Structures are given as structure tokens and as C-alpha cells.
Amino acid sequence: MSTLTTNYLAPTGREEAWRFTPLARVGGLLDSSIALESVNSVRITNAQPGVTLNVVRAADLAALSISDDLATIRAREFIEEVTHIQVAANSQISEPLILERIGLTGKPQASRTLISCGVNSHATIILHNSGEAILADEFEFDLASGSTLTFVSLQEWSGKAVHLGRQHAIIARDATFNSIVVTVGGSLVRLLPTVEFSGPGSSADLQGLYFATDGQHLEHRLHVDHNFPNAKSRVNYKGALAGDKAHTVWIGDVYIRSNAEGTDTYELNRNLLLSDGARADSVPNLEIETGEIVGAGHASTTGRFDDEQLFYLSSRGIPAEIARRLVIRGFFAEIVGKIKNEEIENRLMDRIDSELAKVGA
């Protein structure tokens, strides 16, 4: 295990990046007096031709991007080995690769994974987060020209888990990155899905859903850096909350630099409050340095359950409890359906139904 090497001030909660996060619940991940255990925390459960996984010394595989996120900085400080997954050039991976977590102990740990996609490769990777964890981790995605990667991240943690994670994609010319983030478990989950472009003609589609119940804190902070011309991005996140002190945070930042002519971007966040005592914070931001763009916009809504929809279903003989669940399933269906895996889709919706039943929503 690495020794403590860096002295820095832990956040106080007054910083913009941490003002929503319940710092007392991060389990020592940001405490400079606590060493994190380095862990190679992912494995591929269904090997596919054209895909390799190697464990590499961290000293031999430097991070591809700069991050000012303290949890990421902490993770990088203690990481001894990096899991490197490579999709070979021109590979067409027919079946989704399934990544499962391993080696998690419920004590403060750090993990780093790099996924490299070769020229003109196409793959779908599904990460399943489950069990107990106190984890600071980082995923980086390096997409070569013409490649396509769909990355599905499922946060189905158990009730006490703490997860501070960064998911950063670097997208080359004419490459496409599709991200689907689903967060339905954990005590505190704070994820940073971020994107930068490294060539024109590239695109990113960031989809997500989260469902918080009693006492859960689920936070998603997105940043899209349009630093090349003629790139496209779409962001669409939906959240629902039920139960006392359920709290969600969504921050959506899109930065269009002065050289990013021809940018086409839009971000949307919608939140559904199902009970009193729940709170949803939603902050969309656009920073635009050039007027030579195709389009840029954002929208955010937070509202109560739609009683008209409930009345419509109830008037057709559907019991109120079932009607509510049908409305919520419909709210999430757009994003859940993009996973294109019936078993996972059913499992997620069953978990949401179960959580609704627990809080009487």
C-alpha cells in the first residue's frame, strides 16, 4: 500500500464543488490522514475476442487527463496498479462486455481503470456496481478515430455503500461515446461523468437516471468540454425521489470554447418528487465563447407526481398503487430502454418498485 505523501485541506462544504455533498458521510475518502488501499476492482465476466484486460503498474500508465476533483486526486495518489481494457482496432464486439466489481472490503479503497478503443472499433461495456464499498475510483475512456463505445454504469450498491467516482471520456475524430448511468443504490454516490473532444466530427450522448429514497444522497456532476469544432453532445438525465431526506443533485456544465465552431449541444434534467421531505437540486450551465455554433440549449424541471396521469389510469380500473408505479416506469422507460438488455432492465425496475413499496410511495 502507498504511504501518505500529500498534505491538502479537506473540503469544508463551502466550496462550489462540494457545497451539496454531505461530507460527514464520505467514509474517510477525503481525509488526508487516512491511506486508501489500492485495489484492482473490476473483472470481465464474459471474455470476447478482440478484447484484452491487463493489470499495469500505475507508474507505467499515467492518467490521460487532468482533474481537480479531490476524490480523483486521492485515488491517483494511492493507486499502485491500473486495470487496462483494450478493444482492438476494427473489432466489432457483438455481445456486451460485463464488468463486475471484485476485492471490495467496505474499507476506504481506490481503483483506476482505463478503457482504450482502437480505430473503428465498436463495443458495449456494462459495469455492475454492487455490494458494500467505500470507494474512490476513476474510469478513463480513450476512443480512437471512428470508434464507438457504449458504457453502461449501474450503481446498484447496498444501503451503506459510499462511492465517489469519475468517468472521463476523450473522444477522437468521428468517434462516438454513449454513456448510460443508472444510480439506484448506495448511501452516498457522487459521480462525475465528463467528456472532452480530441478531434472534429466526434459526438457524446450522456443519458442517466437516478432514484433516491429515505436518506440517500445521489449526486451527478457532468461536464462537457467542446474544445474542437463540429462536435455534438446530448445530455438527458431523469431522477425520482421518495422518502424523508432523499436528496439528489444534478449539475450539468457545457463549455463551448472559442475554437469550437459548429458545436451542437443540448442538456436536459427532469426530476419527479414523489413525497414530502425529498429534495432535488438541479443546476444546468452553459458557457459559450463563440457564436458560430449549430445550437446550444438547456432545460431543467422539478415537479410533483402528475395526478392527472394517476387519475387516467385509476379511472380504467387500475389500483392507485399499481398506477403510480406504471407512471414512474413510464418516466424512466426512455433511458432504461437504451440499455437494450431485458434482464438488466427488469432488474432495475423491480428494484425501483421494491424501494417504492418500502417508503409507501
Backbone hydrogen bonds, N-H to C=O, Kabsch-Sander energy under -0.5 kcal/mol:
donor,donor_aa,acceptor,acceptor_aa,energy
8,Y,6,T,-0.5
18,W,15,E,-1.1
19,R,15,E,-0.9
19,R,16,E,-0.6
21,T,18,W,-0.5
23,L,21,T,-1.6
25,R,22,P,-2.2
26,V,23,L,-1.5
29,L,26,V,-1.5
31,D,28,G,-1.2
32,S,30,L,-0.7
34,I,31,D,-2.0
35,A,33,S,-0.5
37,E,108,P,-2.0
39,V,110,A,-2.4
41,S,39,V,-1.2
43,R,100,E,-1.7
45,T,43,R,-0.5
45,T,98,I,-2.5
51,V,48,Q,-1.6
52,T,86,Q,-2.2
54,N,84,H,-2.4
56,V,54,N,-0.6
56,V,82,V,-2.9
58,A,80,E,-2.6
60,D,57,R,-1.6
61,L,58,A,-1.2
73,I,69,D,-2.5
74,R,70,L,-2.8
75,A,71,A,-2.3
76,R,72,T,-2.7
77,E,73,I,-1.7
78,F,74,R,-1.3
78,F,75,A,-0.6
79,I,75,A,-1.6
82,V,56,V,-3.5
83,T,112,R,-2.0
84,H,54,N,-3.4
84,H,82,V,-0.6
85,I,83,T,-0.6
85,I,114,L,-2.9
86,Q,52,T,-2.6
86,Q,84,H,-0.5
87,V,116,S,-3.1
88,A,50,G,-3.0
88,A,86,Q,-0.6
90,N,119,V,-2.7
91,S,88,A,-1.8
93,I,91,S,-0.6
93,I,122,H,-2.7
94,S,92,Q,-0.8
97,L,124,T,-2.9
99,L,97,L,-0.6
99,L,126,I,-3.5
100,E,43,R,-2.2
100,E,98,I,-0.5
101,R,128,H,-0.9
102,I,41,S,-2.1
109,Q,134,I,-2.4
110,A,37,E,-2.8
111,S,136,A,-1.8
113,T,138,E,-2.7
114,L,83,T,-2.8
115,I,140,E,-2.9
116,S,85,I,-2.9
116,S,114,L,-0.5
117,C,142,D,-2.9
118,G,87,V,-2.6
118,G,116,S,-0.5
120,N,145,S,-1.8
121,S,118,G,-1.9
122,H,91,S,-2.5
123,A,148,T,-2.0
125,I,150,T,-3.0
126,I,97,L,-3.5
127,L,125,I,-0.5
127,L,152,V,-3.5
128,H,99,L,-2.9
128,H,126,I,-0.5
129,N,127,L,-0.7
129,N,154,L,-2.9
130,S,128,H,-0.6
131,G,156,E,-0.5
134,I,107,K,-0.6
135,L,162,V,-2.6
136,A,109,Q,-2.3
137,D,135,L,-0.5
137,D,164,L,-2.0
138,E,111,S,-1.7
139,F,166,R,-2.9
140,E,113,T,-2.3
141,F,168,H,-2.6
142,D,115,I,-2.7
143,L,141,F,-0.7
143,L,170,I,-2.6
144,A,117,C,-2.4
144,A,142,D,-0.7
146,G,173,R,-1.8
147,S,144,A,-1.9
148,T,121,S,-2.6
149,L,176,T,-2.3
150,T,123,A,-2.2
151,F,149,L,-0.6
151,F,178,N,-3.2
152,V,125,I,-3.0
152,V,150,T,-0.5
153,S,151,F,-0.6
153,S,180,I,-2.9
154,L,127,L,-3.0
154,L,152,V,-0.6
155,Q,153,S,-0.7
155,Q,182,V,-3.8
156,E,129,N,-2.3
156,E,154,L,-1.2
158,S,131,G,-1.9
161,A,158,S,-1.5
162,V,133,A,-2.9
163,H,188,L,-2.4
164,L,135,L,-2.8
165,G,163,H,-0.6
165,G,190,R,-2.5
166,R,137,D,-1.8
167,Q,192,L,-2.6
168,H,139,F,-2.9
169,A,194,T,-2.4
170,I,141,F,-2.9
171,I,169,A,-0.5
171,I,196,E,-2.2
172,A,143,L,-1.7
172,A,170,I,-0.6
174,D,200,P,-1.4
175,A,172,A,-2.0
176,T,147,S,-2.7
177,F,203,S,-2.3
178,N,149,L,-3.1
178,N,176,T,-0.5
179,S,177,F,-0.5
179,S,205,D,-3.0
180,I,151,F,-2.6
181,V,207,Q,-2.4
182,V,153,S,-3.0
182,V,180,I,-0.5
183,T,209,L,-2.4
184,V,155,Q,-2.5
184,V,182,V,-0.5
185,G,155,Q,-1.5
186,G,157,W,-0.7
187,S,161,A,-2.2
188,L,161,A,-1.8
189,V,217,H,-2.5
190,R,163,H,-3.0
191,L,219,E,-2.8
192,L,165,G,-1.8
194,T,167,Q,-3.0
194,T,192,L,-0.7
195,V,223,H,-2.5
196,E,169,A,-2.4
197,F,225,D,-1.1
198,S,171,I,-3.7
199,G,171,I,-0.7
201,G,229,P,-0.7
201,G,230,N,-1.2
202,S,199,G,-0.7
203,S,175,A,-2.2
204,A,232,K,-2.1
205,D,177,F,-2.5
206,L,234,R,-3.3
207,Q,179,S,-3.5
207,Q,205,D,-0.7
208,G,236,N,-2.1
209,L,181,V,-2.6
210,Y,238,K,-1.8
211,F,183,T,-2.1
212,A,240,A,-2.2
215,G,244,D,-1.8
216,Q,213,T,-2.5
217,H,187,S,-2.2
218,L,247,H,-2.3
219,E,189,V,-3.2
219,E,217,H,-0.5
220,H,249,V,-3.0
221,R,191,L,-2.8
222,L,220,H,-0.6
222,L,251,I,-3.5
223,H,193,P,-1.4
224,V,253,D,-2.5
225,D,195,V,-2.6
225,D,223,H,-0.5
226,H,224,V,-0.8
226,H,255,Y,-3.0
227,N,225,D,-1.4
230,N,261,E,-2.9
232,K,202,S,-2.1
233,S,264,D,-2.5
234,R,204,A,-2.1
235,V,266,Y,-2.2
236,N,206,L,-2.7
237,Y,268,L,-2.4
238,K,208,G,-2.4
239,G,270,R,-2.5
240,A,210,Y,-2.1
241,L,272,L,-2.3
242,A,212,A,-2.5
245,K,277,G,-2.1
246,A,243,G,-1.4
247,H,216,Q,-2.7
248,T,279,R,-2.1
249,V,218,L,-2.3
250,W,281,D,-2.4
251,I,220,H,-2.6
252,G,283,V,-2.3
253,D,222,L,-2.5
253,D,251,I,-0.5
254,V,285,N,-1.7
255,Y,224,V,-2.8
256,I,254,V,-0.5
256,I,287,E,-3.4
257,R,226,H,-2.5
257,R,255,Y,-0.7
260,A,257,R,-1.9
261,E,259,N,-1.0
262,G,292,E,-3.1
263,T,260,A,-1.1
264,D,231,A,-1.9
265,T,295,G,-2.4
266,Y,233,S,-1.2
267,E,297,G,-1.7
268,L,235,V,-1.9
269,N,299,A,-1.8
270,R,237,Y,-2.1
271,N,301,T,-2.2
272,L,239,G,-2.4
273,L,271,N,-0.5
273,L,303,G,-3.2
274,L,241,L,-3.0
274,L,272,L,-0.6
278,A,275,S,-0.8
279,R,246,A,-2.8
281,D,248,T,-2.8
283,V,250,W,-2.7
285,N,252,G,-3.5
287,E,254,V,-2.6
289,E,256,I,-2.3
293,I,291,G,-1.8
294,V,263,T,-2.2
295,G,263,T,-1.7
297,G,265,T,-0.9
299,A,267,E,-1.8
301,T,269,N,-2.2
303,G,271,N,-2.1
305,F,273,L,-0.9
307,D,305,F,-1.0
310,L,306,D,-1.6
311,F,307,D,-2.7
312,Y,308,E,-2.4
313,L,309,Q,-2.1
314,S,310,L,-2.7
315,S,311,F,-2.5
316,R,313,L,-1.2
317,G,314,S,-1.9
318,I,313,L,-1.7
323,A,319,P,-2.7
324,R,320,A,-2.4
325,R,321,E,-1.6
326,L,322,I,-2.2
327,V,323,A,-2.2
328,I,324,R,-2.2
329,R,325,R,-2.7
330,G,326,L,-2.2
331,F,327,V,-2.0
332,F,328,I,-1.9
333,A,329,R,-1.5
334,E,330,G,-0.6
335,I,332,F,-1.0
336,V,332,F,-2.5
337,G,333,A,-2.4
338,K,335,I,-1.2
339,I,336,V,-1.7
340,K,337,G,-0.6
345,E,341,N,-2.8
346,N,342,E,-2.6
347,R,343,E,-2.1
348,L,344,I,-2.6
349,M,345,E,-2.1
350,D,346,N,-2.4
351,R,347,R,-2.1
352,I,348,L,-2.2
353,D,349,M,-2.4
354,S,350,D,-2.4
355,E,351,R,-2.5
356,L,352,I,-2.4
357,A,353,D,-2.1
358,K,354,S,-1.8
359,V,355,E,-1.5
360,G,356,L,-0.6
360,G,357,A,-0.7
361,A,356,L,-2.4
